[in-house]
Amino acid sequence: MKSLTRHLTFNVPARMDFVNVTREVESIVHESGVREGLVLVNRRQP
Protein backbone atom coordinates (compact mmCIF):
# COMPACT_ATOMS: atom_id res chain seq x y z
CA MET A 1 0.00 0.00 0.00
CA LYS A 2 1.35 3.41 -0.97
CA SER A 3 1.05 6.42 1.29
CA LEU A 4 2.44 9.93 1.44
CA THR A 5 2.24 12.53 4.20
CA ARG A 6 2.64 16.24 3.58
CA HIS A 7 2.17 19.16 5.93
CA LEU A 8 1.01 22.40 4.34
CA THR A 9 1.10 25.72 6.17
CA PHE A 10 -1.09 28.68 5.26
CA ASN A 11 -1.13 32.12 6.84
CA VAL A 12 -4.55 33.75 6.78
CA PRO A 13 -5.37 37.35 7.71
CA ALA A 14 -8.19 36.46 10.11
CA ARG A 15 -8.69 33.90 12.85
CA MET A 16 -11.12 32.07 10.57
CA ASP A 17 -10.95 31.95 6.79
CA PHE A 18 -11.50 29.70 3.79
CA VAL A 19 -8.50 28.46 1.83
CA ASN A 20 -8.89 26.54 -1.42
CA VAL A 21 -6.26 23.77 -1.22
CA THR A 22 -7.43 21.88 -4.31
CA ARG A 23 -4.38 22.61 -6.49
CA GLU A 24 -1.93 21.77 -3.72
CA VAL A 25 -3.71 18.48 -2.95
CA GLU A 26 -3.91 17.57 -6.65
CA SER A 27 -0.18 18.17 -7.01
CA ILE A 28 0.65 16.02 -3.98
CA VAL A 29 -1.61 13.18 -5.19
CA HIS A 30 0.04 13.31 -8.62
CA GLU A 31 3.50 13.22 -7.01
CA SER A 32 2.55 10.23 -4.85
CA GLY A 33 1.79 8.05 -7.86
CA VAL A 34 -1.39 6.73 -6.22
CA ARG A 35 -4.07 6.22 -8.84
CA GLU A 36 -7.00 5.18 -6.66
CA GLY A 37 -7.82 5.77 -3.02
CA LEU A 38 -8.69 8.43 -0.48
CA VAL A 39 -7.17 11.75 0.51
CA LEU A 40 -7.44 12.85 4.13
CA VAL A 41 -7.14 16.57 4.83
CA ASN A 42 -7.16 17.79 8.43
CA ARG A 43 -6.87 21.18 10.01
CA ARG A 44 -4.50 21.51 12.93
CA GLN A 45 -5.41 24.05 15.54
CA PRO A 46 -2.56 26.25 16.82
PQR file with spaces between the fields and no chain letter, atoms N, CA, C, O and H, PARSE charges and radii, in Angstrom:
ATOM       1  N    MET     1       0.846   -1.178    0.000 -0.4000 1.5000
ATOM       2  CA   MET     1       0.000    0.000    0.000 -0.0000 2.0000
ATOM       3  C    MET     1       0.890    1.240    0.000  0.5500 1.7000
ATOM       4  O    MET     1       1.810    1.355    0.810 -0.5500 1.4000
ATOM       5  N    LYS     2       0.612    2.152   -0.902 -0.4000 1.5000
ATOM       6  CA   LYS     2       1.353    3.410   -0.968 -0.0000 2.0000
ATOM       7  C    LYS     2       0.721    4.440   -0.047  0.5500 1.7000
ATOM       8  O    LYS     2      -0.494    4.460    0.151 -0.5500 1.4000
ATOM       9  H    LYS     2      -0.135    2.059   -1.560  0.4000 1.0000
ATOM      10  N    SER     3       1.567    5.291    0.511 -0.4000 1.5000
ATOM      11  CA   SER     3       1.050    6.418    1.287 -0.0000 2.0000
ATOM      12  C    SER     3       2.064    7.549    1.230  0.5500 1.7000
ATOM      13  O    SER     3       3.251    7.326    0.990 -0.5500 1.4000
ATOM      14  H    SER     3       2.553    5.275    0.350  0.4000 1.0000
ATOM      15  N    LEU     4       1.587    8.753    1.452 -0.4000 1.5000
ATOM      16  CA   LEU     4       2.439    9.930    1.443 -0.0000 2.0000
ATOM      17  C    LEU     4       1.850   10.935    2.417  0.5500 1.7000
ATOM      18  O    LEU     4       0.642   11.172    2.417 -0.5500 1.4000
ATOM      19  H    LEU     4       0.623    8.934    1.647  0.4000 1.0000
ATOM      20  N    THR     5       2.696   11.521    3.241 -0.4000 1.5000
ATOM      21  CA   THR     5       2.237   12.526    4.197 -0.0000 2.0000
ATOM      22  C    THR     5       2.908   13.846    3.869  0.5500 1.7000
ATOM      23  O    THR     5       4.123   13.907    3.686 -0.5500 1.4000
ATOM      24  H    THR     5       3.677   11.328    3.241  0.4000 1.0000
ATOM      25  N    ARG     6       2.123   14.889    3.797 -0.4000 1.5000
ATOM      26  CA   ARG     6       2.639   16.237    3.580 -0.0000 2.0000
ATOM      27  C    ARG     6       1.962   17.175    4.572  0.5500 1.7000
ATOM      28  O    ARG     6       0.784   17.013    4.892 -0.5500 1.4000
ATOM      29  H    ARG     6       1.136   14.840    3.946  0.4000 1.0000
ATOM      30  N    HIS     7       2.703   18.134    5.043 -0.4000 1.5000
ATOM      31  CA   HIS     7       2.172   19.160    5.934 -0.0000 2.0000
ATOM      32  C    HIS     7       2.237   20.489    5.192  0.5500 1.7000
ATOM      33  O    HIS     7       3.314   20.936    4.796 -0.5500 1.4000
ATOM      34  H    HIS     7       3.660   18.265    4.784  0.4000 1.0000
ATOM      35  N    LEU     8       1.091   21.110    5.009 -0.4000 1.5000
ATOM      36  CA   LEU     8       1.014   22.401    4.341 -0.0000 2.0000
ATOM      37  C    LEU     8       0.713   23.472    5.382  0.5500 1.7000
ATOM      38  O    LEU     8      -0.074   23.246    6.302 -0.5500 1.4000
ATOM      39  H    LEU     8       0.217   20.747    5.330  0.4000 1.0000
ATOM      40  N    THR     9       1.330   24.619    5.240 -0.4000 1.5000
ATOM      41  CA   THR     9       1.102   25.721    6.169 -0.0000 2.0000
ATOM      42  C    THR     9       0.571   26.925    5.388  0.5500 1.7000
ATOM      43  O    THR     9       1.128   27.302    4.356 -0.5500 1.4000
ATOM      44  H    THR     9       1.969   24.802    4.492  0.4000 1.0000
ATOM      45  N    PHE    10      -0.492   27.510    5.885 -0.4000 1.5000
ATOM      46  CA   PHE    10      -1.086   28.682    5.261 -0.0000 2.0000
ATOM      47  C    PHE    10      -1.250   29.762    6.313  0.5500 1.7000
ATOM      48  O    PHE    10      -1.693   29.489    7.428 -0.5500 1.4000
ATOM      49  H    PHE    10      -0.944   27.203    6.723  0.4000 1.0000
ATOM      50  N    ASN    11      -0.896   30.977    5.963 -0.4000 1.5000
ATOM      51  CA   ASN    11      -1.134   32.122    6.842 -0.0000 2.0000
ATOM      52  C    ASN    11      -2.355   32.870    6.307  0.5500 1.7000
ATOM      53  O    ASN    11      -2.400   33.264    5.142 -0.5500 1.4000
ATOM      54  H    ASN    11      -0.535   31.199    5.057  0.4000 1.0000
ATOM      55  N    VAL    12      -3.327   33.052    7.173 -0.4000 1.5000
ATOM      56  CA   VAL    12      -4.549   33.753    6.777 -0.0000 2.0000
ATOM      57  C    VAL    12      -4.680   35.031    7.603  0.5500 1.7000
ATOM      58  O    VAL    12      -4.216   35.086    8.742 -0.5500 1.4000
ATOM      59  H    VAL    12      -3.290   32.732    8.119  0.4000 1.0000
ATOM      60  N    PRO    13      -5.308   36.057    7.033 -0.5600 1.5000
ATOM      61  CA   PRO    13      -5.366   37.349    7.712  0.2800 2.0000
ATOM      62  C    PRO    13      -6.296   37.380    8.929  0.5500 1.7000
ATOM      63  O    PRO    13      -6.153   38.245    9.793 -0.5500 1.4000
ATOM      64  N    ALA    14      -7.233   36.457    9.002 -0.4000 1.5000
ATOM      65  CA   ALA    14      -8.188   36.462   10.111 -0.0000 2.0000
ATOM      66  C    ALA    14      -8.091   35.144   10.880  0.5500 1.7000
ATOM      67  O    ALA    14      -7.474   34.182   10.421 -0.5500 1.4000
ATOM      68  H    ALA    14      -7.349   35.754    8.300  0.4000 1.0000
ATOM      69  N    ARG    15      -8.700   35.123   12.036 -0.4000 1.5000
ATOM      70  CA   ARG    15      -8.687   33.903   12.845 -0.0000 2.0000
ATOM      71  C    ARG    15      -9.366   32.747   12.114  0.5500 1.7000
ATOM      72  O    ARG    15      -8.971   31.590   12.260 -0.5500 1.4000
ATOM      73  H    ARG    15      -9.201   35.904   12.410  0.4000 1.0000
ATOM      74  N    MET    16     -10.382   33.069   11.334 -0.4000 1.5000
ATOM      75  CA   MET    16     -11.116   32.065   10.573 -0.0000 2.0000
ATOM      76  C    MET    16     -11.207   32.524    9.124  0.5500 1.7000
ATOM      77  O    MET    16     -11.517   33.681    8.842 -0.5500 1.4000
ATOM      78  H    MET    16     -10.704   34.009   11.215  0.4000 1.0000
ATOM      79  N    ASP    17     -10.932   31.595    8.211 -0.4000 1.5000
ATOM      80  CA   ASP    17     -10.948   31.953    6.794 -0.0000 2.0000
ATOM      81  C    ASP    17     -11.126   30.681    5.977  0.5500 1.7000
ATOM      82  O    ASP    17     -11.002   29.577    6.507 -0.5500 1.4000
ATOM      83  H    ASP    17     -10.680   30.655    8.440  0.4000 1.0000
ATOM      84  N    PHE    18     -11.413   30.831    4.707 -0.4000 1.5000
ATOM      85  CA   PHE    18     -11.504   29.702    3.789 -0.0000 2.0000
ATOM      86  C    PHE    18     -10.280   29.733    2.880  0.5500 1.7000
ATOM      87  O    PHE    18      -9.905   30.781    2.355 -0.5500 1.4000
ATOM      88  H    PHE    18     -11.514   31.728    4.277  0.4000 1.0000
ATOM      89  N    VAL    19      -9.665   28.566    2.703 -0.4000 1.5000
ATOM      90  CA   VAL    19      -8.503   28.460    1.829 -0.0000 2.0000
ATOM      91  C    VAL    19      -8.758   27.302    0.876  0.5500 1.7000
ATOM      92  O    VAL    19      -9.002   26.176    1.309 -0.5500 1.4000
ATOM      93  H    VAL    19      -9.970   27.715    3.130  0.4000 1.0000
ATOM      94  N    ASN    20      -8.702   27.580   -0.417 -0.4000 1.5000
ATOM      95  CA   ASN    20      -8.891   26.541   -1.416 -0.0000 2.0000
ATOM      96  C    ASN    20      -7.561   25.811   -1.597  0.5500 1.7000
ATOM      97  O    ASN    20      -6.607   26.383   -2.124 -0.5500 1.4000
ATOM      98  H    ASN    20      -8.505   28.495   -0.768  0.4000 1.0000
ATOM      99  N    VAL    21      -7.495   24.553   -1.164 -0.4000 1.5000
ATOM     100  CA   VAL    21      -6.255   23.770   -1.217 -0.0000 2.0000
ATOM     101  C    VAL    21      -6.282   22.750   -2.349  0.5500 1.7000
ATOM     102  O    VAL    21      -5.434   21.859   -2.399 -0.5500 1.4000
ATOM     103  H    VAL    21      -8.271   24.088   -0.736  0.4000 1.0000
ATOM     104  N    THR    22      -7.243   22.871   -3.253 -0.4000 1.5000
ATOM     105  CA   THR    22      -7.431   21.881   -4.310 -0.0000 2.0000
ATOM     106  C    THR    22      -6.171   21.678   -5.142  0.5500 1.7000
ATOM     107  O    THR    22      -5.749   20.539   -5.339 -0.5500 1.4000
ATOM     108  H    THR    22      -7.932   23.595   -3.213  0.4000 1.0000
ATOM     109  N    ARG    23      -5.567   22.740   -5.628 -0.4000 1.5000
ATOM     110  CA   ARG    23      -4.381   22.605   -6.491 -0.0000 2.0000
ATOM     111  C    ARG    23      -3.210   21.969   -5.751  0.5500 1.7000
ATOM     112  O    ARG    23      -2.493   21.144   -6.317 -0.5500 1.4000
ATOM     113  H    ARG    23      -5.910   23.665   -5.468  0.4000 1.0000
ATOM     114  N    GLU    24      -3.015   22.347   -4.497 -0.4000 1.5000
ATOM     115  CA   GLU    24      -1.926   21.767   -3.719 -0.0000 2.0000
ATOM     116  C    GLU    24      -2.152   20.275   -3.505  0.5500 1.7000
ATOM     117  O    GLU    24      -1.219   19.482   -3.632 -0.5500 1.4000
ATOM     118  H    GLU    24      -3.598   23.017   -4.038  0.4000 1.0000
ATOM     119  N    VAL    25      -3.384   19.888   -3.180 -0.4000 1.5000
ATOM     120  CA   VAL    25      -3.707   18.475   -2.949 -0.0000 2.0000
ATOM     121  C    VAL    25      -3.574   17.688   -4.254  0.5500 1.7000
ATOM     122  O    VAL    25      -3.037   16.580   -4.254 -0.5500 1.4000
ATOM     123  H    VAL    25      -4.142   20.532   -3.077  0.4000 1.0000
ATOM     124  N    GLU    26      -4.053   18.242   -5.354 -0.4000 1.5000
ATOM     125  CA   GLU    26      -3.905   17.568   -6.653 -0.0000 2.0000
ATOM     126  C    GLU    26      -2.438   17.311   -6.978  0.5500 1.7000
ATOM     127  O    GLU    26      -2.080   16.229   -7.444 -0.5500 1.4000
ATOM     128  H    GLU    26      -4.489   19.142   -5.355  0.4000 1.0000
ATOM     129  N    SER    27      -1.599   18.297   -6.736 -0.4000 1.5000
ATOM     130  CA   SER    27      -0.175   18.168   -7.014 -0.0000 2.0000
ATOM     131  C    SER    27       0.463   17.073   -6.160  0.5500 1.7000
ATOM     132  O    SER    27       1.269   16.285   -6.654 -0.5500 1.4000
ATOM     133  H    SER    27      -1.889   19.176   -6.358  0.4000 1.0000
ATOM     134  N    ILE    28       0.106   17.027   -4.895 -0.4000 1.5000
ATOM     135  CA   ILE    28       0.654   16.016   -3.984 -0.0000 2.0000
ATOM     136  C    ILE    28       0.190   14.618   -4.384  0.5500 1.7000
ATOM     137  O    ILE    28       0.977   13.672   -4.359 -0.5500 1.4000
ATOM     138  H    ILE    28      -0.549   17.667   -4.494  0.4000 1.0000
ATOM     139  N    VAL    29      -1.084   14.484   -4.751 -0.4000 1.5000
ATOM     140  CA   VAL    29      -1.606   13.184   -5.187 -0.0000 2.0000
ATOM     141  C    VAL    29      -0.878   12.736   -6.445  0.5500 1.7000
ATOM     142  O    VAL    29      -0.499   11.571   -6.560 -0.5500 1.4000
ATOM     143  H    VAL    29      -1.723   15.253   -4.771  0.4000 1.0000
ATOM     144  N    HIS    30      -0.680   13.648   -7.384 -0.4000 1.5000
ATOM     145  CA   HIS    30       0.041   13.311   -8.619 -0.0000 2.0000
ATOM     146  C    HIS    30       1.471   12.846   -8.293  0.5500 1.7000
ATOM     147  O    HIS    30       1.944   11.849   -8.838 -0.5500 1.4000
ATOM     148  H    HIS    30      -0.988   14.594   -7.291  0.4000 1.0000
ATOM     149  N    GLU    31       2.135   13.563   -7.419 -0.4000 1.5000
ATOM     150  CA   GLU    31       3.503   13.219   -7.011 -0.0000 2.0000
ATOM     151  C    GLU    31       3.577   11.853   -6.337  0.5500 1.7000
ATOM     152  O    GLU    31       4.568   11.138   -6.488 -0.5500 1.4000
ATOM     153  H    GLU    31       1.751   14.374   -6.976  0.4000 1.0000
ATOM     154  N    SER    32       2.534   11.489   -5.596 -0.4000 1.5000
ATOM     155  CA   SER    32       2.545   10.227   -4.854 -0.0000 2.0000
ATOM     156  C    SER    32       2.495    9.010   -5.758  0.5500 1.7000
ATOM     157  O    SER    32       2.968    7.936   -5.387 -0.5500 1.4000
ATOM     158  H    SER    32       1.729   12.070   -5.473  0.4000 1.0000
ATOM     159  N    GLY    33       1.920    9.175   -6.953 -0.4000 1.5000
ATOM     160  CA   GLY    33       1.786    8.049   -7.865 -0.0000 2.0000
ATOM     161  C    GLY    33       0.589    7.168   -7.582  0.5500 1.7000
ATOM     162  O    GLY    33       0.366    6.188   -8.293 -0.5500 1.4000
ATOM     163  H    GLY    33       1.536   10.048   -7.254  0.4000 1.0000
ATOM     164  N    VAL    34      -0.185    7.493   -6.564 -0.4000 1.5000
ATOM     165  CA   VAL    34      -1.385    6.730   -6.223 -0.0000 2.0000
ATOM     166  C    VAL    34      -2.454    7.046   -7.258  0.5500 1.7000
ATOM     167  O    VAL    34      -2.715    8.212   -7.555 -0.5500 1.4000
ATOM     168  H    VAL    34      -0.004    8.289   -5.987  0.4000 1.0000
ATOM     169  N    ARG    35      -3.067    6.009   -7.803 -0.4000 1.5000
ATOM     170  CA   ARG    35      -4.075    6.219   -8.844 -0.0000 2.0000
ATOM     171  C    ARG    35      -5.497    6.055   -8.334  0.5500 1.7000
ATOM     172  O    ARG    35      -6.441    6.516   -8.975 -0.5500 1.4000
ATOM     173  H    ARG    35      -2.855    5.062   -7.561  0.4000 1.0000
ATOM     174  N    GLU    36      -5.661    5.411   -7.196 -0.4000 1.5000
ATOM     175  CA   GLU    36      -7.003    5.182   -6.661 -0.0000 2.0000
ATOM     176  C    GLU    36      -6.903    5.145   -5.147  0.5500 1.7000
ATOM     177  O    GLU    36      -5.982    4.539   -4.598 -0.5500 1.4000
ATOM     178  H    GLU    36      -4.894    5.036   -6.674  0.4000 1.0000
ATOM     179  N    GLY    37      -7.844    5.790   -4.469 -0.4000 1.5000
ATOM     180  CA   GLY    37      -7.818    5.768   -3.016 -0.0000 2.0000
ATOM     181  C    GLY    37      -8.495    6.988   -2.424  0.5500 1.7000
ATOM     182  O    GLY    37      -9.356    7.605   -3.050 -0.5500 1.4000
ATOM     183  H    GLY    37      -8.591    6.282   -4.915  0.4000 1.0000
ATOM     184  N    LEU    38      -8.099    7.324   -1.221 -0.4000 1.5000
ATOM     185  CA   LEU    38      -8.690    8.434   -0.479 -0.0000 2.0000
ATOM     186  C    LEU    38      -7.623    9.445   -0.105  0.5500 1.7000
ATOM     187  O    LEU    38      -6.453    9.103    0.067 -0.5500 1.4000
ATOM     188  H    LEU    38      -7.400    6.823   -0.712  0.4000 1.0000
ATOM     189  N    VAL    39      -8.044   10.687    0.016 -0.4000 1.5000
ATOM     190  CA   VAL    39      -7.170   11.751    0.512 -0.0000 2.0000
ATOM     191  C    VAL    39      -7.787   12.267    1.802  0.5500 1.7000
ATOM     192  O    VAL    39      -8.972   12.596    1.845 -0.5500 1.4000
ATOM     193  H    VAL    39      -8.994   10.964   -0.124  0.4000 1.0000
ATOM     194  N    LEU    40      -6.982   12.337    2.842 -0.4000 1.5000
ATOM     195  CA   LEU    40      -7.443   12.853    4.133 -0.0000 2.0000
ATOM     196  C    LEU    40      -6.796   14.207    4.366  0.5500 1.7000
ATOM     197  O    LEU    40      -5.571   14.331    4.365 -0.5500 1.4000
ATOM     198  H    LEU    40      -6.019   12.070    2.807  0.4000 1.0000
ATOM     199  N    VAL    41      -7.630   15.223    4.567 -0.4000 1.5000
ATOM     200  CA   VAL    41      -7.143   16.569    4.825 -0.0000 2.0000
ATOM     201  C    VAL    41      -7.686   16.995    6.183  0.5500 1.7000
ATOM     202  O    VAL    41      -8.897   17.001    6.405 -0.5500 1.4000
ATOM     203  H    VAL    41      -8.625   15.123    4.568  0.4000 1.0000
ATOM     204  N    ASN    42      -6.783   17.348    7.086 -0.4000 1.5000
ATOM     205  CA   ASN    42      -7.162   17.789    8.429 -0.0000 2.0000
ATOM     206  C    ASN    42      -6.638   19.200    8.676  0.5500 1.7000
ATOM     207  O    ASN    42      -5.660   19.644    8.076 -0.5500 1.4000
ATOM     208  H    ASN    42      -5.799   17.343    6.906  0.4000 1.0000
ATOM     209  N    ARG    43      -7.320   19.875    9.572 -0.4000 1.5000
ATOM     210  CA   ARG    43      -6.871   21.184   10.008 -0.0000 2.0000
ATOM     211  C    ARG    43      -6.311   21.049   11.410  0.5500 1.7000
ATOM     212  O    ARG    43      -6.960   20.494   12.297 -0.5500 1.4000
ATOM     213  H    ARG    43      -8.115   19.515   10.060  0.4000 1.0000
ATOM     214  N    ARG    44      -5.120   21.551   11.603 -0.4000 1.5000
ATOM     215  CA   ARG    44      -4.499   21.505   12.929 -0.0000 2.0000
ATOM     216  C    ARG    44      -4.711   22.845   13.606  0.5500 1.7000
ATOM     217  O    ARG    44      -4.431   23.894   13.026 -0.5500 1.4000
ATOM     218  H    ARG    44      -4.593   22.002   10.883  0.4000 1.0000
ATOM     219  N    GLN    45      -5.194   22.810   14.805 -0.4000 1.5000
ATOM     220  CA   GLN    45      -5.405   24.055   15.539 -0.0000 2.0000
ATOM     221  C    GLN    45      -4.103   24.460   16.210  0.5500 1.7000
ATOM     222  O    GLN    45      -3.373   23.616   16.728 -0.5500 1.4000
ATOM     223  H    GLN    45      -5.422   21.958   15.277  0.4000 1.0000
ATOM     224  N    PRO    46      -3.813   25.772   16.198 -0.5600 1.5000
ATOM     225  CA   PRO    46      -2.564   26.246   16.821  0.2800 2.0000
ATOM     226  C    PRO    46      -2.589   26.102   18.328  0.5500 1.7000
ATOM     227  O    PRO    46      -1.619   26.455   18.997 -0.5500 1.4000
